[in-house]
Amino acid sequence: MSLHVTVAYIFNPDSIASELGDPRWTTLIQVARELKLRGHCVQMLPINQGTVRAVQRVRNSSLLQNLIREFGTQKCERGKPDNLRMRAPCRPSGRTDVAILWSNYNGNYFRAVPRVVYENGFTRGTVIVDPRGLLGDSFYVRSLNSLVQRGYDDSRCRLLVQRHLELDSSKRPQQSILDVPAHVFNSRYVFVPTQKFDDVSVNKFSHITYPDLLNQTCSYCSSRTLPLVVKIHPAIDGPEKAQQRRLLLRLNESACGWLLFESSSSINLLTTHARFTVTLNGGTLVDNFYTGTPVLTLARSLFQHTDAVVSHSNVQAGLERMASVTWTETNRLRQRQVACWIERASLSTTKTPAENIATIEMHLRHHHGAAGLAVSLAPVNSSCAISPPQSGSHGSVQLPTFGSATS
């Protein structure tokens, strides 16, 4: 039987890197097309005004024009975006059997159906998928440490890690230069990669702010005459980058005692040569996994209960623990296992649409039990039949439904 799949999508042509585009859009468009070919009904739901504006900015692109004709770009009810959802959220025009939601968009509306949520992944060209939530809200938080050990192939994983490091496949574009003074680089510094100060990952999952983290780490390093190397998030630019640089200069003049050095070097290089890394819950945690290096995480994340990290909710206590930690082969093994599990559990621009659909089905089975097992996105013999709107549905536009019967 044909299933009705609602894909709540966000489109950002400048996401991650302008030359790569947005992996969320790229993978989900391919998934939607494959589901359509398999006989399922697919409804693409643009979920914020930014998505509509982004599409309008590139309307002259012949590729975008074709996608617009194929999937539509209707705007939902007018309203100012409020965090991750519109004040008048977009709703599907008909029934939904499976929902694929950006950042758990309007999750309460879809709570009665099997669903997965997605967001930009941890490595280049990937999209993280979860059956419940992101970061500290992930379905896998408590089980990940044991889950990654099941069916693990160390030889295969080591090859994946090696290839990742050779290609420098970090999520963000990296510079190959070494801009840290030699005496600092060779002195086993403490390393802090920043996140956006007001990012949802910080505001929602951390009681520690980044300025506070940097201030306390500066004091710790100064009291021990340890250099501190800070890499500003590569996606930060303009006034936000200037704000972070002003903070670093102010800290260097005070708490750091001129022991702080800003670097734009490769994240792999900086994590490899550091005494240890300190972060809240940034995606750079996975860069530590690939380099097999010790890392302290101070906010809720997917990895907080694994042997791949040292997790603490207090900056000073966490730093003291890192000072005496011995990073064992068990820690490095768990980091490889987590890194390779993430690759398997993520959508990717390098995977086929069928492989990405299989990944979505895996997450549905994990969380939704019998309901998830009953959801099959395999090809069906019956054609997609358009169902009438659900009772109580009040979207302001009739979004198009695409299936084999209407192609």
C-alpha positions, 0 to 999 in steps of 0.5 A: 500500500502506498504511504503518505510521506510528509517531508518538512524541508529547509532550503539554504543554498549557502549552507556549510559551504557555498560550493557544496550547497545544503546536504539536507536539501540535496539528500531529501530531494533525492529521497523524495524522488525515489519514494515517488518512483516507488509509488508512495505519496510525497508531500514537500512542506516548506517550513519557514519564510527563510526557505521561501526567500532562499528559493526566490533568491535563486529563481534564475537557476534552471535547476531550481526552476525545475525543482520548483515545478516538481515539488512546489514552493508555496508559502504557509500562513504568514507569520514571523519565524519564532525559533524553529517554528512559525507562529502559524505552522505549516501543516500537510494538506492530507494524511501523513503516515511517515513524517521527516522533520527538520529539527523536530519541526512542529513535532507535536502535530506529528506525534501520532505518526512514525517520524524522524528528525534531521539536521546538518550532520557531523561530517561533510555532506551528511545529515544526522537523523534521529527518531526523537530529537537532536543532541541531548534529546536524541533517542540514542543518548543512553544506549549509544555506548553499547549500540556502537559496539554491535556488529563493529568491524574494526578493519573497515572502520579504520579504513573509513577513519583513514580516508576521512583524515586523508581527505580532511572531511571535517564538516566545515572547510579547513585551512592547511596552514599552520598559524600557531607559533612553534613553541606553542604548537610543541608545548601541548596546549589546551584547545577550544573550538568555539560555537556560535554563542547564541546557537540553539545547541548552546541555548537549549542544551547548556547552562554554561555560556561560551564566554564563561567557558573561555573565561574559566579555561583561560584562568585554568591555563594561566594558573598552570602556564599552559598555552590556550589555542582557540579556533573560531567557528569557521561559519562565523563571519561579520559582526559575530566573528568580530564579537568573538575576537574582541572577547579573545583579546579582552581575555588575553589581556586579563584572565589568560595573561597573553597565553591565548592564541587564535588559530585558523588551522585544520581542526584535525591538526589542532586536536591531534597536537593538543593536550586535550580539547574543551567544548560545550557540545559542538560538532567538533566532538566528532573531529576528536573521534576521528583523531582519537584525542581526549575531549571534555564536553560540558553540555548535553549531547548525543555522546555524553554517556559514551567512553568517547568523551569526558563529560562534566557539567562544571568547567573547573571540575571538568578541567581538573579531571582532564589534567589527570586523564589517561586516554586509553585504547578503550577510549580511542576504540569507542571514538572510532566506533561512534564515528563509524556508527554516525556514518552508517546512521546518517544520510549522505550526499555520497549514498544512493537514495535507496541507501538513505531510505534504508537509513531512515527505515532503520531509525523508524524501527529503532524507536517506533517498535511495532509501528516502525516495523510496519512502516515499509518504504519499499516499492509498492504495486499500488499507485499513490492515491490522494487522500482528503484533508485530515479533519481539523487540518487548517493549513492556509495553502493546499500543498501539492502531493506527488505520487505515481498517479499524478506524475 
